[in-house]
């Protein structure tokens, strides 16, 4: 199921895409493949976290809004730089609350949010089998508790993560707003 809000980027502008959702939905897999498919730079949200945030999450403690603000501002700045360079970009970010997305939009007003979602059982299974990541499976409940789905007025689309990553990428490409010059093929 996909929900698409038709908001066009400025003519000819390469897209700024935020692949969002709770841990375990496949943000990194889809975002990397989408960036490759579109020939856009890729940014991994985890790389923008300060060390204190990573330590807190690794200890099993959820981040609070104060922890997240500098992280979100750094992600927004990265996207804004890609837009200013006219390269566009794809970045992962949980972006669970509208306020978080608003912070990203402060820096990059035309950001397109691709919200990946799926059945809790599927996401829990993925988290349980993931190794070497600081996000623990038991923290999923805290993320689901604060998740605010995209609003009807937000530039974005929702995709269920049941299909293969390749299928998700092609669905995402089809949902992206097209620049006037149609370069997103």
C-alpha positions as semicolon CSV with decimal commas, in nm:
position;residue;x (nm);y (nm);z (nm)
1;X;0,000;0,000;0,000
2;X;0,139;0,338;-0,092
3;X;0,022;0,688;-0,008
4;X;0,166;0,961;-0,225
5;X;0,136;1,333;-0,170
6;X;0,180;1,521;-0,498
7;X;0,419;1,805;-0,417
8;X;0,662;1,886;-0,696
9;X;1,025;1,985;-0,635
10;X;1,147;2,300;-0,807
11;X;1,202;2,256;-1,180
12;X;1,511;2,050;-1,257
13;X;1,614;2,005;-0,894
14;X;1,761;1,667;-0,801
15;X;1,554;1,508;-0,523
16;X;1,637;1,511;-0,153
17;X;1,495;1,186;-0,014
18;X;1,465;1,075;0,348
19;X;1,401;0,702;0,386
20;X;1,228;0,683;0,723
21;X;1,068;0,435;0,962
22;X;1,136;0,239;1,278
23;X;1,447;0,026;1,322
24;X;1,439;-0,298;1,129
25;X;1,225;-0,191;0,831
26;X;1,521;-0,191;0,595
27;X;1,593;0,180;0,567
28;X;1,962;0,131;0,491
29;X;1,909;-0,147;0,236
30;X;1,640;0,045;0,049
31;X;1,812;0,384;0,073
32;X;2,145;0,252;-0,058
33;X;1,973;0,075;-0,348
34;X;1,757;0,380;-0,423
35;X;2,060;0,610;-0,422
36;X;2,242;0,372;-0,658
37;X;1,935;0,341;-0,884
38;X;1,902;0,721;-0,912
39;X;2,275;0,801;-0,912
40;X;2,247;1,014;-0,597
41;X;2,483;1,054;-0,299
42;X;2,387;0,844;0,005
43;X;2,406;0,937;0,373
44;X;2,360;0,687;0,658
45;X;2,184;0,846;0,956
46;X;2,381;0,636;1,204
47;X;2,698;0,812;1,087
48;X;2,556;1,149;1,196
49;X;2,492;1,046;1,560
50;X;2,724;1,189;1,822
51;X;2,915;0,921;2,017
52;X;2,702;0,988;2,327
53;X;2,384;0,895;2,137
54;X;2,534;0,568;2,014
55;X;2,651;0,479;2,365
56;X;2,307;0,555;2,507
57;X;2,129;0,337;2,250
58;X;2,386;0,057;2,286
59;X;2,310;0,055;2,658
60;X;1,944;-0,004;2,573
61;X;1,820;0,348;2,647
62;X;1,605;0,534;2,395
63;X;1,711;0,878;2,285
64;X;1,509;1,178;2,392
65;X;1,430;1,485;2,182
66;X;1,728;1,674;2,324
67;X;1,958;1,390;2,211
68;X;1,803;1,385;1,865
69;X;1,807;1,757;1,783
70;X;2,176;1,796;1,687
71;X;2,156;1,469;1,492
72;X;1,850;1,586;1,297
73;X;2,008;1,925;1,228
74;X;2,323;1,753;1,094
75;X;2,111;1,534;0,864
76;X;1,913;1,835;0,743
77;X;2,235;2,024;0,674
78;X;2,372;1,729;0,473
79;X;2,057;1,721;0,258
80;X;2,060;2,099;0,214
81;X;2,424;2,081;0,098
82;X;2,334;1,815;-0,160
83;X;2,050;2,035;-0,290
84;X;2,277;2,342;-0,299
85;X;2,530;2,138;-0,501
86;X;2,243;2,020;-0,725
87;X;2,335;1,656;-0,669
88;X;2,032;1,567;-0,458
89;X;2,074;1,286;-0,210
90;X;1,922;0,999;-0,019
91;X;1,957;0,974;0,358
92;X;1,820;0,734;0,614
93;X;1,655;0,871;0,927
94;X;1,389;0,726;1,153
95;X;1,209;1,067;1,141
96;X;0,946;0,920;1,372
97;X;0,778;1,245;1,478
98;X;0,645;1,523;1,263
99;X;0,857;1,763;1,468
100;X;1,168;1,570;1,363
101;X;1,063;1,593;0,999
102;X;0,995;1,963;1,049
103;X;1,357;2,008;1,167
104;X;1,477;1,833;0,851
105;X;1,246;2,052;0,639
106;X;1,383;2,367;0,805
107;X;1,714;2,291;0,634
108;X;1,573;2,120;0,324
109;X;1,215;2,235;0,255
110;X;1,164;2,008;-0,048
111;X;1,268;1,685;0,123
112;X;1,063;1,383;0,015
113;X;0,993;1,133;0,295
114;X;0,970;0,766;0,198
115;X;0,814;0,597;0,502
116;X;0,888;0,225;0,516
117;X;0,649;0,032;0,735
118;X;0,561;-0,329;0,800
119;X;0,397;-0,577;1,031
120;X;0,543;-0,569;1,382
121;X;0,623;-0,943;1,369
122;X;0,831;-0,898;1,052
123;X;1,021;-0,599;1,195
124;X;1,082;-0,780;1,527
125;X;1,217;-1,083;1,339
126;X;1,454;-0,866;1,137
127;X;1,582;-0,693;1,451
128;X;1,632;-1,024;1,630
129;X;1,855;-1,149;1,347
130;X;2,056;-0,829;1,309
131;X;2,404;-0,837;1,456
132;X;2,657;-0,565;1,525
133;X;2,406;-0,281;1,547
134;X;2,353;-0,059;1,850
135;X;1,972;-0,057;1,813
136;X;1,832;-0,341;2,023
137;X;1,510;-0,528;1,943
138;X;1,353;-0,432;2,275
139;X;1,373;-0,065;2,173
140;X;1,123;-0,118;1,891
141;X;0,832;-0,060;2,128
142;X;0,967;0,284;2,222
143;X;0,994;0,377;1,855
144;X;0,644;0,253;1,773
145;X;0,507;0,448;2,070
146;X;0,629;0,781;1,933
147;X;0,578;0,714;1,560
148;X;0,365;0,981;1,391
149;X;0,281;0,870;1,037
150;X;0,320;1,116;0,752
151;X;0,047;1,377;0,746
152;X;-0,163;1,436;0,436
153;X;0,018;1,768;0,388
154;X;0,369;1,617;0,407
155;X;0,571;1,555;0,092
156;X;0,613;1,180;0,087
157;X;0,488;0,828;0,038
158;X;0,439;0,513;0,245
159;X;0,557;0,168;0,135
160;X;0,501;-0,166;0,305
161;X;0,830;-0,358;0,338
162;X;0,689;-0,700;0,259
163;X;0,819;-0,705;-0,101
164;X;1,186;-0,746;-0,195
165;X;1,420;-0,446;-0,167
166;X;1,441;-0,434;-0,548
167;X;1,062;-0,410;-0,575
168;X;1,056;-0,142;-0,306
169;X;1,314;0,064;-0,493
170;X;1,118;0,048;-0,818
171;X;0,798;0,138;-0,630
172;X;0,978;0,431;-0,468
173;X;1,109;0,557;-0,803
174;X;0,755;0,545;-0,941
175;X;0,623;0,743;-0,641
176;X;0,885;1,018;-0,646
177;X;0,766;1,355;-0,768
178;X;0,906;1,417;-1,114
179;X;1,107;1,730;-1,183
180;X;0,975;1,924;-1,479
181;X;1,267;1,803;-1,693
182;X;1,183;1,438;-1,601
183;X;1,537;1,333;-1,505
184;X;1,432;1,061;-1,255
185;X;1,424;0,768;-1,492
